[in-house]
Amino acid sequence: MTSRTGGQLLVDSLLANGITFGTCVPGESFLAILDAIYAVNGGSGDPAFRLITARHEAAAANMAEAAGKLEGRPSVCFVTRGPGAMHAAIAVHTAYQDGTPMLLVVGQIARDLRGREAFQEMDYAAVFGTTTKRVIEIDHAARVGEQVARAVYVATSGWPGPVVLVVPEDMLTELTDSEPVVAPAQSHPLAAPAAVDDLLHRLATAERPLVVTGGPRWSSGTSRNLQTFAEANSLPLAAGFRWQDTVDNRSDSYVGYLGLGCSPELRARAQEADLIVGFGGRLDDPTTDGYAMVDGRAPGQAVVLVGEEPADAVTTMIPDAVLTASADAVAAQLAGCTLPRSPARQAWTERLRSEHLRFSEPPESAGTVNVAEIVRHVRATVPDNAIVTTGAGNYTVWVQRFFQFRERGTQLAPRNGAMGYGYPAALSAAAIRPGTPVIAFAGDGCLLMSGSEIATAVRERLRVVLIVINNGMFATIRMHQERAYPGRPIATDLTNPDFTAYGSSFGAATFLVESTDQFAEAFQAALAHDGPTLIEVRTDPRQITPDRRLATPTKEQQ
């Protein structure tokens, strides 16, 4: 039995549960945790617990969320009470919608001050109640080990997600003889043989099937086994929104992605399919075009969902059949199966693949910069395991459409559409996988929601290539504005810094690209640089998407 503070027990409990990476913006409400991390690291060059200090809680929490996506297990973000917790709330929502295991530890007021509207006091169960799997306030140091184990188990079970641990500052200095507790191992359900047989029968009799891939806990083995089955049986695989790394995009069975900016032809084919199999993930709003794909089903079209969280099966729709099992287990069971040959199914898959390849070809660009060609150059230059991150905005359409993902765990993007995500996510990836190329794409609007984290990249010596697509506007909103209120733009033009000077001021190496032919040299130099880099790509603001140009001049052009 070892007497220790609640803060020390919390850090020891995280380590006992395999959590060795965390982020924070330091706050007085959890000083005891910071001191405990100092103690376990002992000033060594190889810390037992790596803690990265960000410049804003939103970025710190996004980093922890991205680490959970990348590793498939929780990382932790520490924030102080009140404003600190609220800044982190965006990443909590991202983790909840995206199915990412994550722990947010929030410092809390002292226990004897509750209910008096103390400085920065909040009711976190009420604040986070609809965007977390659980909110746990730890009232006694003796229960820290138990509650950390509970949080880890809940965060990683079923459809994974965030858990908020609320820790009163006086509890963190309270002494206890309690020990860390290790969360029990997760058991992932296998598919019932009858359910697999039913799925195989449906696939065998369908002439126009479409398998939609994606979901948390999707491993390289899941991708490999499902792809083997699909290729052997002429089945088309379409990635759900921002799950493009679940299938090697080079596969003859890969027919593109569903979601914002997807191929109109693929969207139409999804409506024509006689069988849709949601394999591992929710058929969510962006994937289904606002649920039109499932709500407006044609007569005879069947939908089957494969996933291990039973409640998820009826969250977005009522399917015709549910196969309750882990995607990994079902893919392994299917890998060696053979369906009867079907010329109709083969022709269908070949047609979808052909349409995808045409859609993936860069269109002509009227300006001096063709972002599609830039994205294609990045893809041709980096290895298959390179990690690509984005936030939200129209610039992401170019990445989703023209970057060819080849390995699982190479796409980090917020499926809830949160701006400011991509660069902090890239920092996390560079910290966790040093030696792996990490490329962050960001729009000018997206970057300045987390641009101060260039300071974090420089301090931590993180090798991230940041590509800023600068068109001087909130382009997604401008696009919707032009559609709904043509010729009446307002509130979407941006005043930007000189991004190369901005990045240089933090100590990053920077490059300016004003024509497509300048990019290759800048990108080569950025990849070779031992530290963070920024490439500013100045684009034609009228090129609002790869296929659409604005008719109305921007403010700068008037």
C-alpha positions in Angstrom: 0.0 0.0 0.0 1.4 3.4 -1.0 0.1 6.6 0.3 -0.3 9.2 -2.5 -2.4 12.2 -3.5 -5.4 11.9 -5.7 -3.5 13.6 -8.4 -0.7 11.1 -8.2 -3.1 8.2 -8.2 -4.8 9.6 -11.3 -1.6 9.8 -13.2 -0.5 6.3 -12.0 -4.0 5.0 -13.1 -3.7 6.5 -16.6 -0.3 4.8 -16.9 -1.6 1.5 -15.6 -4.3 1.6 -18.3 -1.7 2.2 -21.1 -2.4 6.0 -21.5 1.0 7.6 -21.9 0.2 10.6 -24.1 -1.7 13.8 -23.1 -2.2 17.4 -23.9 -3.1 20.4 -21.8 -3.3 24.1 -21.3 -2.1 24.4 -17.7 -4.6 25.6 -15.1 -4.5 26.2 -11.3 -7.4 23.7 -10.8 -5.2 20.7 -11.6 -1.7 21.7 -10.5 -1.5 18.4 -8.5 -1.8 16.4 -11.7 0.9 18.4 -13.4 3.2 17.9 -10.4 2.4 14.2 -10.5 3.4 14.0 -14.2 6.6 15.9 -13.3 7.3 13.2 -10.7 6.8 10.2 -12.9 8.9 11.6 -15.7 11.7 12.3 -13.3 13.4 14.8 -15.7 14.4 12.0 -18.1 14.8 12.5 -21.8 12.3 9.6 -22.4 9.3 10.5 -20.3 6.9 7.9 -19.0 4.0 10.2 -19.8 4.4 12.6 -22.7 2.5 15.9 -22.1 2.3 18.5 -24.8 1.2 22.0 -23.8 -0.9 23.7 -26.5 -1.8 27.4 -26.8 -5.5 26.9 -26.7 -7.7 24.3 -25.1 -9.6 23.7 -28.3 -6.3 22.7 -30.0 -5.2 20.6 -27.0 -8.5 18.7 -27.0 -8.4 18.2 -30.8 -4.9 16.8 -30.4 -6.1 14.3 -27.9 -9.1 13.4 -30.1 -6.8 12.8 -33.1 -4.5 10.6 -31.0 -7.5 8.5 -30.1 -8.5 8.2 -33.8 -4.9 7.2 -34.7 -4.3 4.8 -31.9 -7.8 3.3 -31.3 -7.4 3.9 -27.6 -7.9 6.9 -25.4 -5.5 9.8 -25.0 -6.2 12.4 -22.4 -6.6 16.2 -22.4 -6.3 18.2 -19.2 -8.1 21.5 -19.0 -9.1 23.9 -16.2 -12.6 24.6 -15.1 -15.1 26.9 -16.8 -13.6 28.6 -19.8 -11.0 25.8 -20.3 -13.7 23.2 -20.4 -15.8 25.2 -22.8 -12.9 25.7 -25.2 -12.4 21.9 -25.2 -16.1 21.2 -25.9 -15.8 21.2 -29.7 -13.3 18.3 -29.6 -15.6 16.4 -27.2 -18.4 16.8 -29.7 -16.1 15.6 -32.5 -15.2 12.5 -30.5 -18.8 11.8 -29.8 -20.0 12.0 -33.4 -16.9 10.4 -34.8 -16.7 7.4 -32.4 -13.3 8.3 -30.9 -12.2 7.1 -27.5 -11.0 10.1 -25.5 -10.7 11.3 -21.9 -11.2 14.9 -20.9 -10.0 15.7 -17.4 -11.5 18.9 -16.1 -10.2 20.6 -13.0 -13.1 21.5 -10.7 -13.7 23.9 -7.8 -13.1 22.7 -4.3 -15.9 20.5 -2.9 -16.9 22.8 -0.1 -17.6 25.6 -2.6 -20.2 23.8 -4.7 -23.6 25.4 -5.3 -22.5 28.9 -4.5 -21.6 30.0 -8.1 -17.9 29.9 -7.1 -15.3 31.2 -9.5 -15.6 29.3 -12.8 -18.1 26.8 -11.3 -20.1 24.7 -13.7 -22.3 21.6 -13.7 -20.4 19.4 -16.1 -23.0 16.7 -16.2 -25.4 19.2 -17.5 -22.9 20.9 -19.8 -21.5 17.7 -21.4 -24.5 15.4 -20.8 -25.5 15.1 -24.5 -22.1 15.0 -26.1 -20.3 12.4 -24.0 -20.8 8.8 -23.1 -20.5 9.6 -19.4 -19.5 12.4 -17.1 -17.9 11.2 -13.9 -17.1 13.5 -11.0 -14.6 12.0 -8.5 -15.5 13.1 -5.0 -12.9 11.0 -3.1 -9.3 10.3 -3.8 -9.8 6.7 -2.8 -12.1 6.2 -5.8 -9.7 7.7 -8.5 -8.4 4.3 -9.6 -11.8 2.8 -10.0 -13.2 5.8 -11.8 -10.3 6.0 -14.3 -10.8 2.3 -15.1 -14.5 2.9 -15.6 -13.8 5.9 -17.8 -11.4 3.9 -20.0 -13.8 1.0 -20.3 -16.8 3.2 -21.2 -14.8 5.2 -23.7 -13.7 2.1 -25.6 -16.9 0.0 -25.4 -19.6 -0.3 -28.1 -19.5 2.8 -30.3 -16.4 4.5 -28.7 -16.5 8.1 -27.5 -15.4 10.7 -25.0 -15.7 10.4 -21.2 -15.3 13.5 -19.0 -13.6 13.1 -15.7 -14.3 16.0 -13.3 -11.7 16.3 -10.5 -12.1 18.8 -7.7 -8.8 20.5 -6.9 -8.9 19.7 -3.2 -9.6 16.0 -4.0 -6.4 16.0 -6.0 -4.3 16.8 -2.9 -6.1 14.4 -0.6 -4.1 11.4 0.5 -5.2 7.8 -0.2 -3.8 4.3 0.1 -5.9 3.1 -2.9 -4.1 1.6 -5.9 -4.6 2.0 -9.6 -7.3 -0.2 -11.3 -6.9 -1.7 -14.8 -10.1 -1.6 -16.9 -11.2 -5.1 -18.1 -10.3 -6.1 -21.6 -13.0 -5.4 -24.2 -14.7 -8.4 -25.8 -15.9 -7.8 -29.3 -18.8 -9.9 -30.4 -18.5 -12.5 -33.2 -21.2 -12.8 -35.8 -23.8 -15.5 -35.5 -23.3 -18.0 -38.4 -27.0 -17.6 -39.4 -26.6 -13.8 -39.6 -23.5 -14.2 -41.8 -25.3 -16.7 -44.0 -28.2 -14.2 -44.4 -25.8 -11.5 -45.4 -24.1 -13.7 -48.0 -27.5 -14.7 -49.4 -28.5 -11.1 -49.8 -25.2 -10.2 -51.5 -25.4 -13.3 -53.8 -28.9 -12.4 -55.0 -28.4 -8.6 -55.3 -27.6 -7.3 -58.8 -26.7 -3.8 -57.7 -25.2 -4.0 -54.2 -23.2 -1.3 -52.5 -21.1 -1.8 -49.4 -20.4 1.4 -47.4 -17.3 1.1 -45.3 -16.2 2.9 -42.1 -16.4 3.0 -38.4 -14.3 3.1 -35.3 -11.9 0.2 -34.4 -11.5 -0.4 -38.1 -8.1 -2.1 -38.3 -5.7 -2.8 -41.2 -6.9 -6.4 -40.9 -10.5 -5.4 -41.3 -9.6 -3.5 -44.5 -7.5 -6.3 -45.9 -10.1 -9.0 -45.3 -13.1 -7.1 -46.6 -11.1 -6.0 -49.6 -10.1 -9.6 -50.3 -13.8 -10.7 -50.2 -15.0 -7.7 -52.3 -12.4 -8.2 -55.0 -13.0 -12.0 -55.2 -16.7 -11.4 -55.6 -17.0 -8.2 -57.7 -18.5 -6.1 -54.9 -18.2 -2.3 -54.9 -16.9 -0.6 -51.7 -17.8 3.0 -51.1 -16.2 4.8 -48.1 -18.5 6.7 -45.8 -17.8 10.3 -45.1 -14.1 10.8 -44.2 -13.6 7.0 -43.8 -11.6 6.9 -47.0 -8.7 5.1 -45.5 -10.8 2.0 -44.7 -10.2 0.7 -48.2 -7.1 0.9 -50.4 -8.3 3.4 -53.0 -6.3 1.6 -55.7 -8.5 -1.5 -55.3 -10.7 -2.3 -58.3 -13.5 -2.7 -55.8 -13.2 0.9 -54.5 -15.8 3.1 -56.1 -15.3 6.4 -54.2 -16.6 8.1 -51.1 -20.0 9.3 -50.0 -20.3 12.6 -48.3 -19.8 16.3 -48.8 -18.3 16.9 -52.3 -18.7 13.3 -53.4 -19.4 12.2 -57.0 -22.9 13.0 -58.1 -22.8 9.8 -60.1 -22.0 7.7 -57.0 -24.7 9.5 -55.1 -27.2 8.5 -57.9 -25.9 4.9 -58.0 -26.5 4.7 -54.2 -30.2 5.4 -54.9 -30.2 2.8 -57.6 -28.6 0.0 -55.5 -30.9 -2.9 -54.6 -28.8 -3.7 -51.5 -26.9 -1.3 -49.2 -24.6 -2.8 -46.5 -23.4 -0.3 -43.9 -20.3 -2.1 -42.8 -19.0 -1.0 -39.4 -20.3 2.5 -39.1 -23.5 4.5 -38.9 -25.1 5.6 -42.2 -24.8 9.1 -41.0 -26.1 12.5 -42.3 -23.3 13.4 -44.6 -22.8 9.9 -46.0 -26.5 9.6 -46.8 -27.0 13.2 -48.1 -29.2 14.3 -45.2 -30.6 10.7 -44.9 -32.2 11.0 -48.4 -30.3 7.8 -49.3 -32.1 5.8 -46.7 -35.3 7.7 -46.1 -36.2 7.8 -49.8 -35.4 4.1 -50.5 -36.7 2.8 -53.8 -39.2 -0.2 -53.7 -37.2 -3.4 -53.2 -34.0 -1.7 -51.9 -32.8 -3.4 -48.7 -30.4 -2.0 -46.1 -28.3 -4.2 -43.8 -26.1 -2.8 -41.0 -23.1 -4.5 -39.5 -21.8 -3.1 -36.2 -21.3 -4.2 -32.6 -23.3 -1.5 -30.8 -27.0 -2.7 -31.0 -28.4 0.8 -30.3 -26.6 2.3 -33.3 -28.5 0.1 -35.7 -31.7 2.1 -35.3 -30.1 5.6 -34.6 -30.3 7.0 -38.1 -32.8 4.7 -39.7 -34.7 1.4 -39.4 -32.7 -1.2 -41.5 -34.1 -4.4 -42.9 -31.5 -6.5 -41.0 -28.8 -6.0 -38.4 -25.7 -8.1 -38.0 -24.5 -7.4 -34.4 -20.7 -8.1 -34.4 -17.4 -6.3 -34.8 -16.5 -5.2 -38.3 -13.2 -6.9 -37.8 -14.8 -10.3 -36.9 -17.3 -10.2 -39.8 -14.6 -9.2 -42.4 -12.5 -12.1 -41.2 -15.5 -14.5 -41.6 -16.2 -13.2 -45.1 -12.6 -13.2 -46.4 -12.6 -16.8 -47.6 -16.2 -16.8 -48.9 -17.2 -17.1 -52.5 -20.5 -15.9 -54.0 -22.0 -17.4 -57.1 -20.7 -15.6 -60.2 -23.0 -12.8 -61.3 -22.4 -10.9 -64.6 -24.9 -8.2 -63.5 -23.0 -7.6 -60.3 -19.6 -7.6 -62.0 -20.9 -5.1 -64.7 -22.3 -2.9 -61.9 -19.1 -2.8 -60.0 -17.0 -2.1 -63.1 -19.3 0.8 -64.0 -19.0 2.3 -60.5 -15.3 2.0 -60.5 -15.0 3.5 -64.0 -17.1 6.5 -62.9 -14.9 6.9 -59.8 -11.7 7.0 -61.9 -13.2 9.7 -64.1 -14.3 11.7 -61.1 -10.8 11.4 -59.7 -9.1 13.1 -62.6 -8.2 16.8 -62.0 -10.4 19.1 -64.1 -9.0 22.1 -65.9 -8.4 25.1 -63.7 -8.9 28.7 -65.0 -6.4 30.2 -62.5 -2.7 29.9 -62.2 -3.0 27.4 -59.3 -4.7 24.0 -59.8 -5.3 22.7 -56.3 -6.2 19.3 -57.7 -2.8 18.9 -59.3 -1.2 20.0 -56.1 -3.0 17.3 -54.1 -2.2 14.7 -56.7 1.5 15.7 -56.5 1.4 15.2 -52.7 -0.1 11.8 -53.2 2.6 10.8 -55.8 5.4 12.0 -53.6 4.7 10.7 -50.1 4.8 7.0 -49.0 1.6 5.0 -48.5 1.8 5.4 -44.7 1.9 9.2 -44.8 -0.8 10.8 -42.6 -3.0 13.5 -44.1 -5.1 15.8 -42.0 -7.8 18.3 -42.7 -10.3 20.5 -40.8 -13.4 21.7 -42.5 -14.1 24.0 -45.4 -14.3 23.7 -49.2 -10.6 23.1 -49.5 -11.2 19.6 -48.0 -13.2 18.7 -51.1 -10.0 18.7 -53.2 -8.2 16.5 -50.7 -11.1 14.0 -50.4 -11.5 13.8 -54.2 -7.9 13.8 -55.4 -5.8 12.2 -52.7 -5.6 8.4 -52.9 -5.6 6.9 -49.5 -3.9 3.5 -49.4 -3.5 2.4 -45.8 -5.7 2.4 -42.7 -4.8 5.1 -40.2 -3.7 7.7 -42.7 -6.7 10.1 -42.7 -7.4 12.4 -39.7 -10.5 14.6 -40.3 -13.5 15.7 -38.2 -16.7 14.0 -39.3 -18.7 16.6 -37.5 -17.2 19.4 -39.7 -15.3 21.2 -37.0 -13.0 24.0 -38.3 -9.5 24.4 -36.8 -9.0 20.6 -36.4 -6.5 19.7 -39.0 -3.3 21.3 -37.7 -3.6 20.2 -34.1 -4.4 16.7 -35.4 -1.3 16.8 -37.5 0.8 17.7 -34.4 -0.6 14.7 -32.6 0.2 12.4 -35.5 3.8 13.8 -35.7 4.3 13.3 -31.9 2.9 9.7 -31.9 4.5 8.5 -35.2 7.8 10.3 -35.6 9.4 9.5 -38.9 6.1 9.2 -40.7 5.4 12.1 -43.1 2.5 14.2 -41.8 0.7 16.6 -44.2 -1.8 19.1 -42.9 -4.1 20.8 -45.3 -5.9 23.9 -44.0 -7.9 26.7 -45.5 -7.1 30.3 -44.5 -10.3 30.5 -42.4 -9.7 27.0 -40.9 -6.0 27.7 -40.0 -6.5 30.9 -38.1 -8.8 29.0 -35.7 -5.7 27.1 -34.5 -2.8 28.9 -36.2 -1.1 29.8 -32.8 -0.2 26.1 -32.6 2.6 26.7 -35.0 4.3 27.8 -31.8 3.6 24.3 -30.3 5.1 22.6 -33.4 8.2 24.7 -33.1 8.6 24.1 -29.4 8.1 20.3 -29.8 10.1 20.1 -33.0 7.3 18.3 -34.8 7.8 17.7 -38.5 4.5 18.7 -40.0 4.1 20.1 -43.5 1.3 22.6 -43.4 -0.3 23.5 -46.8 -2.5 26.6 -46.5 -5.1 27.0 -49.2 -5.6 30.8 -49.2 -8.6 32.1 -51.1 -9.5 35.0 -48.7 -12.9 33.8 -47.7 -15.0 31.4 -45.7 -15.6 29.5 -49.0 -18.1 26.9 -47.9 -20.5 29.5 -46.5 -19.9 31.7 -49.6 -20.8 28.8 -51.8 -24.1 28.3 -49.9 -24.7 32.0 -49.9 -24.3 32.2 -53.7 -26.7 29.3 -54.0 -29.4 30.7 -51.7 -28.8 34.5 -52.2 -26.9 35.0 -55.5 -25.0 38.2 -55.8 -25.5 39.1 -52.1 -22.3 38.0 -50.3 -21.9 39.2 -46.7 -19.7 38.3 -43.8 -17.6 35.8 -45.7 -14.6 37.8 -47.0 -11.5 37.5 -44.8 -8.6 39.8 -44.1 -5.5 37.5 -43.8 -2.0 38.0 -42.6 1.0 37.2 -44.9 1.0 33.5 -44.0 4.6 33.0 -44.8 5.6 35.9 -42.5 3.2 34.5 -39.9 4.7 31.1 -40.0 8.3 32.5 -40.0 7.5 34.6 -36.9 7.1 31.4 -34.9 10.2 29.8 -36.4 8.7 27.6 -39.0 10.3 27.3 -42.5 7.9 28.9 -45.0 7.3 28.9 -48.8 5.0 30.8 -51.1 3.3 29.2 -54.1 1.4 31.4 -56.6 1.4 29.0 -59.5 1.1 25.2 -59.8 4.6 24.7 -61.2 6.1 26.3 -58.0 4.6 23.7 -55.7 6.9 20.6 -56.3 10.1 22.4 -55.3 8.5 24.0 -52.2 7.0 20.6 -51.2 10.4 18.8 -51.6 12.1 21.4 -49.5 9.4 21.2 -46.8 9.6 17.4 -46.6 13.4 17.6 -46.2 13.3 20.3 -43.4 13.9 19.1 -39.9 11.0 20.9 -38.2 7.6 22.4 -39.0 7.0 24.0 -42.3 4.3 26.1 -44.0 3.5 26.4 -47.7 1.0 29.1 -48.5 -0.8 28.4 -51.8 -2.6 31.5 -53.1 -5.6 30.4 -55.1 -8.2 32.1 -57.4 -11.1 33.0 -55.0 -13.6 32.4 -57.8 -12.7 28.7 -57.9 -15.1 27.8 -55.1 -15.0 24.0 -55.8 -13.1 21.8 -58.3 -16.0 22.1 -60.7 -17.6 25.4 -59.9 -16.5 29.0 -60.3 -18.2 32.0 -58.7 -20.0 34.4 -61.1 -20.0 37.2 -58.6 -16.6 38.9 -58.1 -15.1 38.8 -54.6 -14.7 41.9 -52.6 -11.0 42.1 -53.6 -11.9 41.9 -57.3 -14.6 44.6 -57.3 
